[in-house]
Amino acid sequence: MEFLLDPNLWIAFAMLTALEIVLGIDNIIFISILVGRLPPEQRERARRLGLGFAMVTRVLLLLSLSWVMGLTSDLFNVFGQGISGRDIVLLLGGLFLLYKASHEIFVEVEARDERNPDESATPSEAARKGMFWGVIGQIAVIDIVFSLDSVITAVGMVDQIGVMIAAVMAAVGVMLVAAKSIGDFVDSHPSVKVLALAFLVMVGMALTAEAFDMHVPKGYIYASMAFSLAVEALNIRSRKKRLAAAAH
């Protein structure tokens, strides 16, 4: 138990946990938007299952580090560009994210009837179950992509597998607490939802570029998104003040 008194271990744990939380922001946004398509009584369960799957995926990948690191070896070449297993996963995940985010933007902006169907047409129990597991399946697909990138980043920061697993579990715990409030906020503000979807488009483009060894620092993406959200927060506050003034 003496290793628990090592300050370097706790510093590494704190840094990796913070990094996992930051890297999990896009995961939370993706889950929140997909869960928002479900009936209210199914959302919390789907949210927990999605984040639980993210934690299990990360832990399993950490327990098979030799296989994960083997994914970085080139499998074949295309026009002189080496393609590894990691590149294939990132490419497929990036393309999926681009398609899904673009489709959700279209539904949000142009096809509001598809997003808000006639309430009199209540879906059957089988349809509700199909929609629920369809959402969970989509979350699972993108969890694998985000987890792979997260684990490879973690390996570069910390040597102890126990510290990595503990940091992942702590980060998912924080995300479980924050996910509902983030999801409710995004769902109740359509303009913020479109911004979040645009953020996912940027992440999808970054993943696709990463597959071809064109590294786009996520800090740039997060900084631009934070700036956009800050501007939108001012717009929301301004709208509330105008409504309050009109009510008086």
C-alpha positions as CSV (number, residue, x, y, z in Angstrom):
1,M,0.0,0.0,0.0
2,E,3.1,2.3,0.2
3,F,2.7,3.2,-3.5
4,L,-0.6,5.0,-2.5
5,L,1.6,7.5,-0.6
6,D,3.6,8.4,-3.7
7,P,2.7,12.0,-4.7
8,N,3.7,11.4,-8.3
9,L,1.0,8.7,-8.6
10,W,-1.7,11.1,-7.4
11,I,-0.5,13.9,-9.7
12,A,-0.6,11.5,-12.6
13,F,-4.1,10.3,-11.6
14,A,-5.4,13.9,-11.3
15,M,-3.9,14.9,-14.7
16,L,-5.2,11.8,-16.5
17,T,-8.6,12.2,-14.9
18,A,-8.8,15.8,-16.0
19,L,-7.7,14.8,-19.5
20,E,-10.2,12.0,-19.7
21,I,-13.0,14.4,-18.7
22,V,-12.0,16.9,-21.4
23,L,-11.7,14.2,-24.0
24,G,-15.1,13.0,-22.9
25,I,-16.9,16.3,-23.7
26,D,-17.6,15.3,-27.3
27,N,-18.8,11.9,-26.1
28,I,-21.2,13.5,-23.7
29,I,-22.5,15.8,-26.4
30,F,-23.0,13.0,-28.8
31,I,-24.8,10.9,-26.2
32,S,-27.0,13.8,-25.1
33,I,-28.1,14.6,-28.6
34,L,-29.0,11.0,-29.4
35,V,-30.7,10.4,-26.1
36,G,-32.8,13.5,-26.8
37,R,-34.6,11.7,-29.6
38,L,-35.9,9.1,-27.1
39,P,-39.1,9.3,-25.0
40,P,-38.4,11.1,-21.7
41,E,-38.8,8.0,-19.6
42,Q,-36.0,6.2,-21.6
43,R,-33.4,9.0,-21.6
44,E,-31.8,8.4,-18.2
45,R,-31.4,4.7,-18.8
46,A,-29.9,5.3,-22.3
47,R,-27.6,7.9,-20.9
48,R,-26.3,5.6,-18.2
49,L,-25.9,2.6,-20.5
50,G,-24.0,4.8,-23.0
51,L,-21.6,6.1,-20.5
52,G,-21.3,2.7,-18.9
53,F,-20.4,1.2,-22.2
54,A,-17.8,4.0,-22.7
55,M,-16.2,3.0,-19.4
56,V,-16.2,-0.7,-20.1
57,T,-14.7,-0.1,-23.6
58,R,-11.9,2.0,-22.2
59,V,-11.1,-0.5,-19.4
60,L,-11.0,-3.4,-21.8
61,L,-8.8,-1.5,-24.2
62,L,-6.4,-0.7,-21.3
63,L,-6.3,-4.3,-20.3
64,S,-5.2,-5.2,-23.9
65,L,-2.6,-2.6,-24.3
66,S,-0.3,-4.7,-26.5
67,W,-3.1,-5.2,-29.0
68,V,-4.1,-1.5,-28.9
69,M,-0.5,-0.4,-29.5
70,G,-0.2,-2.9,-32.3
71,L,-3.0,-1.0,-34.1
72,T,-0.5,1.8,-34.7
73,S,1.5,-0.5,-37.0
74,D,0.9,-0.1,-40.8
75,L,-1.2,-2.8,-42.4
76,F,-0.8,-1.6,-46.0
77,N,0.1,1.5,-48.1
78,V,-2.2,3.7,-50.2
79,F,-0.4,6.1,-52.5
80,G,2.6,6.0,-50.2
81,Q,0.5,6.6,-47.1
82,G,0.8,3.9,-44.4
83,I,-2.6,2.8,-43.1
84,S,-2.9,1.2,-39.7
85,G,-5.7,-0.4,-37.8
86,R,-6.1,2.7,-35.7
87,D,-6.3,4.8,-38.9
88,I,-9.2,2.6,-40.2
89,V,-11.1,2.9,-36.9
90,L,-10.6,6.7,-36.9
91,L,-11.6,7.0,-40.5
92,L,-14.8,5.0,-40.1
93,G,-15.7,6.7,-36.8
94,G,-15.0,10.2,-38.3
95,L,-17.2,9.4,-41.4
96,F,-20.0,8.1,-39.1
97,L,-19.8,11.2,-36.9
98,L,-19.9,13.5,-40.0
99,Y,-22.9,11.7,-41.4
100,K,-24.8,11.5,-38.0
101,A,-24.1,15.1,-37.0
102,S,-25.0,16.4,-40.5
103,H,-28.2,14.4,-40.5
104,E,-29.2,15.7,-37.0
105,I,-28.5,19.3,-38.1
106,F,-30.8,18.7,-41.1
107,V,-33.5,17.3,-38.9
108,E,-33.2,20.1,-36.4
109,V,-33.2,22.9,-38.9
110,E,-35.2,21.7,-41.9
111,A,-37.2,18.6,-40.9
112,R,-38.8,19.6,-37.6
113,D,-41.8,17.4,-38.3
114,E,-39.5,14.4,-38.3
115,R,-38.0,15.5,-35.0
116,N,-41.5,16.2,-33.4
117,P,-43.9,13.6,-34.9
118,D,-47.6,13.9,-34.3
119,E,-48.2,13.0,-30.6
120,S,-51.4,11.2,-31.5
121,A,-49.3,8.6,-33.4
122,T,-47.9,6.8,-30.3
123,P,-45.3,4.3,-31.3
124,S,-45.8,0.6,-30.3
125,E,-43.8,-1.0,-27.6
126,A,-41.7,-2.9,-30.1
127,A,-40.9,0.4,-32.0
128,R,-39.9,2.1,-28.8
129,K,-37.6,-0.8,-27.9
130,G,-36.1,-0.8,-31.4
131,M,-35.5,3.0,-31.2
132,F,-33.9,2.6,-27.8
133,W,-31.5,-0.1,-28.8
134,G,-30.8,1.6,-32.1
135,V,-29.6,4.7,-30.1
136,I,-27.5,2.5,-27.8
137,G,-25.9,0.8,-30.9
138,Q,-24.9,4.2,-32.3
139,I,-23.5,5.3,-29.0
140,A,-21.5,2.0,-28.8
141,V,-20.0,2.6,-32.2
142,I,-18.7,6.1,-31.5
143,D,-17.7,5.1,-27.9
144,I,-15.2,2.7,-29.5
145,V,-13.7,5.4,-31.6
146,F,-13.4,8.0,-28.7
147,S,-12.1,5.3,-26.3
148,L,-9.3,4.2,-28.7
149,D,-8.0,7.8,-29.0
150,S,-8.4,8.3,-25.3
151,V,-6.5,5.1,-24.3
152,I,-3.6,5.8,-26.7
153,T,-3.4,9.3,-25.1
154,A,-3.4,7.8,-21.6
155,V,-0.6,5.4,-22.5
156,G,1.6,8.3,-23.4
157,M,1.0,10.0,-20.0
158,V,1.1,7.2,-17.4
159,D,2.9,3.9,-17.0
160,Q,0.7,2.2,-14.3
161,I,-2.3,0.4,-15.7
162,G,-4.1,0.7,-12.3
163,V,-3.8,4.5,-12.4
164,M,-5.2,4.5,-15.9
165,I,-8.2,2.4,-15.0
166,A,-8.9,4.4,-11.8
167,A,-8.7,7.7,-13.8
168,V,-11.1,6.4,-16.5
169,M,-13.6,5.3,-13.8
170,A,-13.4,8.6,-12.0
171,A,-13.8,10.6,-15.3
172,V,-16.9,8.5,-16.2
173,G,-18.3,9.1,-12.8
174,V,-18.0,12.9,-13.3
175,M,-19.6,12.6,-16.7
176,L,-22.5,10.6,-15.3
177,V,-23.2,13.4,-12.9
178,A,-22.9,16.1,-15.6
179,A,-24.5,14.4,-18.5
180,K,-28.1,14.9,-17.5
181,S,-27.8,18.7,-16.9
182,I,-25.8,19.1,-20.1
183,G,-28.3,17.0,-22.0
184,D,-31.3,19.0,-20.6
185,F,-29.6,22.3,-21.4
186,V,-28.8,21.3,-25.0
187,D,-32.2,19.9,-25.5
188,S,-34.0,23.0,-24.3
189,H,-32.0,25.4,-26.4
190,P,-32.2,24.6,-30.1
191,S,-29.5,27.1,-31.1
192,V,-27.1,25.5,-28.6
193,K,-28.0,22.0,-30.0
194,V,-27.1,23.2,-33.5
195,L,-23.8,24.5,-32.2
196,A,-23.1,21.2,-30.4
197,L,-23.8,19.3,-33.7
198,A,-21.5,21.7,-35.5
199,F,-18.9,20.8,-32.9
200,L,-19.4,17.1,-33.6
201,V,-18.9,17.8,-37.4
202,M,-15.6,19.5,-36.5
203,V,-14.6,16.4,-34.4
204,G,-15.6,14.1,-37.2
205,M,-13.4,16.1,-39.6
206,A,-10.5,16.0,-37.2
207,L,-10.8,12.2,-36.7
208,T,-10.9,11.7,-40.5
209,A,-7.8,13.9,-40.9
210,E,-6.1,12.0,-38.1
211,A,-6.6,8.8,-40.0
212,F,-4.3,10.3,-42.8
213,D,-1.7,11.5,-40.2
214,M,-2.9,15.1,-40.4
215,H,-3.0,16.0,-36.8
216,V,-5.5,18.7,-35.7
217,P,-5.0,19.7,-32.1
218,K,-8.3,19.3,-30.2
219,G,-7.4,22.4,-28.3
220,Y,-8.3,24.5,-31.4
221,I,-11.7,22.8,-31.7
222,Y,-12.5,23.2,-28.0
223,A,-11.4,26.8,-28.0
224,S,-13.6,27.7,-31.0
225,M,-16.5,25.8,-29.5
226,A,-16.0,27.6,-26.1
227,F,-16.0,31.0,-27.9
228,S,-19.2,30.1,-29.9
229,L,-20.9,28.9,-26.7
230,A,-19.9,32.1,-24.9
231,V,-21.4,34.2,-27.7
232,E,-24.6,32.1,-27.6
233,A,-24.8,32.5,-23.8
234,L,-24.9,36.2,-24.3
235,N,-27.6,35.8,-26.9
236,I,-29.7,33.7,-24.6
237,R,-29.3,36.2,-21.8
238,S,-30.3,39.0,-24.1
239,R,-33.4,37.2,-25.3
240,K,-34.5,36.5,-21.7
241,K,-34.1,40.2,-20.9
242,R,-36.1,41.2,-23.9
243,L,-38.9,38.7,-23.1
244,A,-38.9,40.0,-19.5
245,A,-39.2,43.6,-20.6
246,A,-42.0,42.7,-23.1
247,A,-43.9,40.9,-20.3
248,H,-43.9,44.1,-18.2
